[in-house]
Amino acid sequence: MKLQMIGTGNAFAKKYFNNNALIEQDGFKLLIDCGITAPLALYELGIGMETLDAVLITHMHGDHVGGLEEYGFQMKFKHGRKPVLYLPDTLVEPLWNQTLSGTMTQEGLEKLEDAFDVRPLRAGEVHELAPNLNVELIRTQHIAGKKSYSLLLNRDVFYSADLTFDRDLITTLVRDRGVRHLFHEVQLEGVGQVHVTLNELLSLPEEIQAMTQLMHYADNKNDFEGKTGKMTFLEQGTVYSI
C-alpha cells in the first residue's frame, strides 16, 4: 500500500492544503476526504480527478468534503460518469441535504445518487473496497452532535479523522488488534476541545509514539520539529510505502 498526503494542514492552514490522503493499492486509487483544496492539491501533484477510483468521506466539515462539488461536476460534465463515493451510511442524507444540495441542485441533479455512485458503509464492519484493500469505519468523537469516523485500513493502519483524544482506542488498536501504523491528526498548541493535542499524544507510551506519524497540523509545524517525542510528521506530497 502507498500513502500520499495531498495535503497535511488543518482547517485554517494556508501553507498546507487540507488534510486529505491518496491511498494506492495494486493500482486502485482511493482519496480519503475531498476538502476545499483537494482539486488544486491534486492538480499540483499532476493527478487528474478522473484517475481516482473512489473517494471516501470521514465527516462533513469543509476541509473534508468541500471539494466534492467540483469533483462531482468534473466527472459528470467533463468525463460523463458518476464517481464512486464511499461514506458512512449515517451521512448519506445529511451530506446532500445539509451541504451539497444548495450548490449542486439542478435539472437531473436532485439527490446525492444523481451525482455520485454512492456506496454506504456501516461502522464496525470490514468492507472490501478493492482486492487487497479493506476498510473499517470506527466512530470517533469530534464535535457534539456531528458524526465523525476514523479508519482502519487493511486491519493494521489507523487513519484518524478529526477527533478528541481517545487513549483507550489507540492502545486497544495497537495491543489487541495488531495495528502497526498510526496516522494521527495533531493540534500543536492550546487546549484540545475538538482535536487531539501534541501534549496528549506525547503521553502515549514510546512504543506507540514510534509507530505514529502526525498530520492535520498548523502552519507553524516547523517550530515543533524535534519536539514530538518518537513521533514524526507526515510531509505533504511525499509518497510513503506502508
N, C-alpha and C positions, 0 to 999 in steps of 0.2 A: 504494500500500500504506500502511496505517496501523498503527502500533505503539502499544499502550498497556500500560505496565508495571502489572499489577495488584499487583505487589509488587517491591521492589528490594533487599530485605535478604538478608543471608547466613543461614546455618542458625541462628545464635544471636541474630539481631537481634530486638528487642522493639518498637522504634519503627516498624519497617517489616515488611511482610508478606514471605513467601518470594518469592524472585526468580522470578516466573512472568510470562509476557507474553501479551497478546492481539493476534494479527495479524488484520487485516481486509483482504480484497482482493475488490473487487466484490461485497460483501455476504456473502462467505464468512468465517466466524469460526473461527479456529484458536487454541486455547490451547496455548502452549508450556509444558509441565510443569504439574503439578497437585499442588502441595505441601500440607502440612498446613493452611496458612492460606488456600488458594485459595478454598474455599467462602465464607468470611467476606469475603475481599477482593472477590470478585465481587458478593456481596450489598451491600456498602457502596458499590459503584460502580453499583448498580442493574442488574446484568447477571445474568439468570437462567441457571442452568446449562443449561436446556432450549433456550436460544437459541444455544448453541455448536454448530457443525457438526462439530467434531472436536477431539481433544486429541492432542498429540504429546509423547512422553516421551523425554528425553535420557539419563537414567540412573536408578539405583534408590536414591537417598537420600530420606529422608522429606520434605525440603523441595522435592522434585521429584515425588514420587509419593504422598505421604501423604494427599492429598485424593481419591484415586481411589475409595476405598471409598464415601464419601458420594456422589460423582458417579455411580458405578455403581448404588447403591441408589436414589438420587433418580430416575434415569432409568427404572429398572425398575419401581419401585413407585408413583411419582407420575405418570410420563409414559408408561409402557408401551412403552418401546422401548430397544433397545441403542444406546448411544452409540458413535460411531466412535472407535477408539483406534489411532493410528499409533505405532509404536515399532520400534526396531532388531530385526531378526529374531533376533538373539542373546539378546534379553531376554524373549522371549515366555514361555518356560517358567520362567525364574527369577523374573519378576515375580509370577506366580501362586504358584509353589511356595515361594518364599522370603519373600514379602511379603504378598500379598493373601489367600491361602488360609486363613490362620488366623482371619481375621475375617469373610470373606465366604462361606465354605463353608456351604451349607445345601441342602435339597432343591431341585434344579433349578439350583443354582449349584455346580458341581463342577470347573470349569475356566475359564480366562480367557475363552474364547469364549462361555461361558454368560452372562457379564455384559456383554461388550463385542463390538462388531463390530470384530474385530481385523484390522488392516492392517499386516503386517510390511513393513519397509523394509530394503533391503540397502545398507550403506555403500558410498560411492563411485559410486553410480548416481543419476541425476536422476529424481525421482518427481514427477509432476504430481498435486497434491492437489485442485486445482480449476482452472477456467480462469484463466489469468494468475497462478497461484501454484504454484511448484515448489520442491522442497527436495532438497538433497543432504546426506546424513549424512557427517560426517568424524570418524573415530575419533581421539580425543584422549586424552592421558594424564591421569589424575586420581589414583586410588589403585591400588596394585599389586593385580592380581587382580580388579579391578572394571571392567567395560566402561562407557565413557562416550563420548558422541558430541556434537560441536558441529554447527552447522547452517549451510548456505549457502542462503539464500533468494533465489529468482529470479536466481541466479548473481551477484548483486552486493551482497548483505547477509550479513555474517558475524555469527552469533549464537553466542557461546561458552557452552557448559555449564561445569561445574566442570572445571578443567584446570590443569596446570602450564605454565609459560611455554614457548612454542614460537615463537621469533623467526623461524625458517625458514618455518614455516607462514604466519605473518602476512605476511611480506614476499613470499612466493610468491603468496598470495591477492591482494595489492594490485598487485604489479608484473607478474605473469604472467597472472593471471586476471581482472583488472579490477575487483576488489571496491572499492566506493566508501564503504561504511558498515561500521563495526565496532562491535558492541555487546558489550562485553567485561566479564567479571567482574573484580573487583579486591579484593585483600586490602590494606587501607590500612596496616597495621603488621606488623612481625615478619618472620620468615623464611618464604619460600614453599615449604612442603613438599608441599602438595596443591592450592594455589591460586596464581594469578598475583598478584604484589605490585605495588603502585603504583610502587616504585622500578624494577622490571623493565620496566613499561610506559613509564616515563619515559626509558628507554634507547633507545626506538624513535625513528627519525627524526621530525622535527617534522611532515613532511607526512603521515605515518601517524598521529601523535597527533591531528592536526587532524580526521581522519575517525573518531575513536574516542570513544565515549560509554561511561561507566562504570556498572556495576550490580553487584548482589550484594555490597553493602558493609555495613559495621558501623554501629552506632547513632551512632558519633562522626563520621559523614560530614561534618557541618557544620564540624568542626575542620580539614578539609582543603580547604575552598573556597579557590580561588586558589593551591593548591599542586599542581595536577595538570597543569602544563605547558599544552599546547594542547588537552588533553582536557577534556571536560565530564561532569557527572553526569547520568544519566537520572533523572527525578523520578517518583515513584510516582503513578499515576493520570493523568498527563499523556498526551494523545494526540499522537503525532508522525506527520507525513506524511513518507514516505520516497521 
